[in-house]
Amino acid sequence: MHKFLTVVFASLFNVLLRCVCGSNRLTVTDEHIFRDYVEQGGNIFAFWHSRLFYLVYFYVKHARRCKVAMLVSLSRDGDYGAALVRKLRQDAVRGSTSRGGQKAVRRLAAKIAEGRNIAITPDGPRGPAFHVNEGIVKLAQITGARIIPVSYDATHKRLLKSWDRFLIVWPFGRVHVAFGEPIEVPTDITRYERGQYRAKLEQTLQALDEICARELANGRVTTPGSIGEAASTEPHPAVPPQRVV
């Protein structure tokens, strides 16, 4: 029965996701980062656990030639997430920091070696919310994959009373997605330096949150891009640089 319910959930949620997210008007900051790197593969897209709802839809819609492998927990709740990922024709890698961690890391590394992209919520699956765990930096260090930070916000939304304040998009509003400059982690860094990269990624994601909120509050129309109806391609000084020195 549990497996049947996950399949039903995935089918219904897939339709809901496409209808709800597709009804929103999209604008993007620095969408050239996504265009320049997504089809190359070997990227780790990093975003808060609370930002899963729209970013899954965004990737599936705009990256048609390079699948993404998503890290999904081994819990029963994770079974629903894995079923949805498969319904979206992407790859689900099961594991977390508490269960199946080493095996999941090896499978993610294998996906990167195959030229796939992967998606990780560095504060998931249990938090603390908006705090980057060091595992994503370690993965980038051993694989050579670049980390691409991304976030979004919406004008029509609801924040759930969950540990991560999960953001659900309502129909017929505006969504703004913001990408940060890729972060490349050298293989020969020390543990202290790895902590610096962790902090830098956390600061970047927080800065992207602020950019998204500001763009929606301003409500201005910017230079058209290839993804959204309107997209800002000018870099924002609030986004930290890609290297830690």
C-alpha positions in Angstrom: 0.0 0.0 0.0 2.8 2.4 0.9 4.4 2.0 -2.6 1.1 2.5 -4.3 0.5 5.7 -2.3 3.9 7.0 -3.4 3.1 6.4 -7.0 -0.3 8.2 -6.7 1.3 11.1 -4.9 4.0 11.5 -7.5 1.5 11.5 -10.3 -0.8 14.0 -8.7 1.9 16.3 -7.4 3.6 16.3 -10.9 0.4 17.7 -12.4 0.0 20.2 -9.5 3.6 21.3 -9.8 3.4 22.0 -13.5 0.1 23.8 -13.3 0.8 26.0 -10.3 4.4 26.9 -11.2 3.6 27.3 -14.8 1.0 29.9 -14.0 3.5 32.2 -12.4 5.5 34.9 -14.3 9.2 34.2 -14.0 12.1 36.6 -13.8 15.7 35.6 -13.3 18.9 37.1 -12.0 22.1 36.0 -13.7 20.3 33.3 -15.7 23.4 33.2 -18.0 25.1 31.2 -15.2 22.5 28.5 -15.6 22.7 28.6 -19.4 26.5 28.5 -19.5 26.9 25.5 -17.2 23.8 23.3 -17.0 24.4 21.3 -20.2 28.1 20.8 -19.4 27.2 18.7 -16.4 29.4 18.3 -13.4 27.5 20.8 -11.3 26.2 20.7 -7.8 23.1 22.9 -7.6 22.8 24.1 -4.0 19.6 25.5 -2.5 17.8 25.6 0.8 15.5 22.7 1.6 12.6 25.1 1.8 13.2 26.1 -1.8 12.6 22.7 -3.4 9.1 23.4 -4.7 9.7 25.7 -7.6 13.4 24.9 -8.3 12.6 21.3 -9.1 10.1 22.6 -11.7 12.6 25.2 -13.0 15.3 22.6 -13.7 13.0 20.1 -15.3 11.5 22.7 -17.6 14.7 24.5 -18.6 17.3 21.7 -18.6 16.0 19.1 -21.1 19.2 17.5 -22.1 21.1 16.9 -18.8 19.3 15.1 -16.0 19.8 16.0 -12.4 20.4 13.5 -9.6 18.7 14.6 -6.4 19.7 13.4 -2.9 16.6 12.1 -1.1 16.5 10.8 2.4 15.9 7.1 3.2 12.9 7.8 5.4 9.3 6.8 4.5 8.7 10.5 3.8 11.7 10.3 1.4 9.9 7.6 -0.5 7.4 10.1 -1.7 10.1 12.5 -2.8 12.0 9.7 -4.6 8.8 8.7 -6.4 8.2 12.3 -7.6 11.8 12.7 -8.8 11.4 9.5 -10.9 8.1 10.8 -12.2 9.9 13.9 -13.4 12.3 11.6 -15.2 15.3 12.6 -13.0 17.5 10.4 -10.8 17.0 9.9 -7.1 20.0 9.0 -4.9 18.8 7.8 -1.5 20.7 8.7 1.6 21.5 11.5 4.1 24.0 12.5 6.7 22.4 10.2 9.3 21.5 7.1 7.1 23.4 5.7 4.1 25.7 8.7 4.0 28.9 7.2 2.6 27.0 5.1 0.0 25.1 8.1 -1.1 28.3 10.2 -1.5 29.8 7.4 -3.7 26.7 7.3 -5.8 26.6 11.1 -6.2 30.3 11.1 -7.1 29.6 8.5 -9.7 26.8 10.6 -11.2 29.2 13.6 -11.4 31.8 11.4 -13.1 29.2 10.4 -15.7 28.7 14.1 -16.5 25.4 14.5 -14.6 24.4 17.4 -12.5 23.3 16.8 -8.9 21.1 18.8 -6.6 21.6 19.1 -2.9 19.8 21.0 -0.1 22.8 21.6 2.2 20.5 22.2 5.3 18.5 19.1 4.7 17.0 16.7 5.5 16.5 17.8 9.1 18.3 21.1 9.5 19.2 23.3 11.2 17.4 25.4 8.5 19.4 27.8 6.5 22.7 26.4 7.8 25.0 24.8 5.2 26.4 21.4 6.3 30.0 20.7 5.3 29.2 17.6 3.3 28.4 19.5 0.1 31.9 21.2 0.2 33.6 17.8 0.8 31.7 16.4 -2.2 32.9 19.3 -4.4 36.4 18.9 -3.1 36.7 15.2 -4.0 34.9 15.3 -7.4 36.0 18.7 -8.8 32.3 19.6 -9.4 31.5 23.3 -9.2 28.8 24.4 -6.7 26.1 26.7 -8.2 24.1 28.4 -5.5 20.4 29.3 -6.4 17.4 30.5 -4.6 13.9 31.9 -5.3 11.0 33.8 -3.8 7.4 34.3 -4.9 4.7 37.0 -4.5 1.9 34.4 -4.0 3.1 31.9 -1.5 2.6 30.1 1.8 5.2 29.2 4.4 4.5 26.0 6.1 5.0 25.5 9.9 7.7 23.0 9.3 11.3 23.0 10.5 12.5 24.6 7.3 9.5 27.0 6.7 8.9 25.3 3.4 7.8 27.7 0.7 4.9 26.7 -1.5 4.1 28.8 -4.5 0.4 29.7 -5.2 -0.8 30.2 -8.8 -0.8 33.4 -10.9 1.9 35.4 -9.1 5.5 36.3 -9.8 8.5 34.2 -9.1 12.1 35.4 -9.1 15.0 33.0 -9.3 18.6 34.1 -8.6 21.8 32.3 -9.4 25.2 32.9 -7.7 28.6 32.7 -9.3 29.9 29.1 -9.4 32.1 28.1 -6.4 35.1 25.8 -7.3 36.6 24.0 -4.3 40.3 23.0 -4.6 41.2 19.4 -3.8 44.2 20.3 -1.6 42.5 22.6 1.0 42.7 22.1 4.7 39.8 21.5 7.1 39.9 25.1 8.1 39.7 26.3 4.5 36.9 23.9 3.9 35.0 25.6 6.7 35.6 28.9 4.9 34.0 27.6 1.7 31.1 26.3 3.8 30.6 29.7 5.3 30.9 31.4 1.9 28.2 29.2 0.4 25.9 29.9 3.3 26.5 33.7 2.9 25.9 33.4 -0.8 22.5 31.6 -0.4 21.5 34.2 2.2 22.4 37.0 -0.3 20.4 35.3 -3.0 17.4 35.2 -0.7 17.7 38.9 -0.3 18.1 39.6 -4.0 14.9 37.6 -4.8 12.9 39.4 -2.1 14.2 42.8 -3.3 13.5 42.1 -7.0 9.9 41.1 -6.2 9.4 44.1 -4.0 10.7 46.4 -6.7 8.5 44.8 -9.3 10.6 46.3 -12.1 10.9 44.9 -15.6 14.5 44.3 -16.6 16.3 43.2 -19.7 14.6 40.1 -21.3 16.4 36.8 -21.0 16.0 33.5 -22.6 14.3 31.8 -19.7 11.9 34.2 -18.1 9.7 36.9 -19.5 12.0 39.3 -17.8 15.5 38.6 -16.5 18.2 40.6 -14.8 21.6 39.6 -16.1 23.6 42.3 -14.2 25.7 41.0 -11.3 24.7 42.1 -7.8 27.4 43.2 -5.4 25.7 41.3 -2.6 26.7 38.0 -4.1 30.1 36.9 -2.8 32.9 36.0 -5.2 33.5 32.4 -6.1 36.9 31.9 -4.4 37.9 32.0 -0.8 41.2 33.7 -0.1 
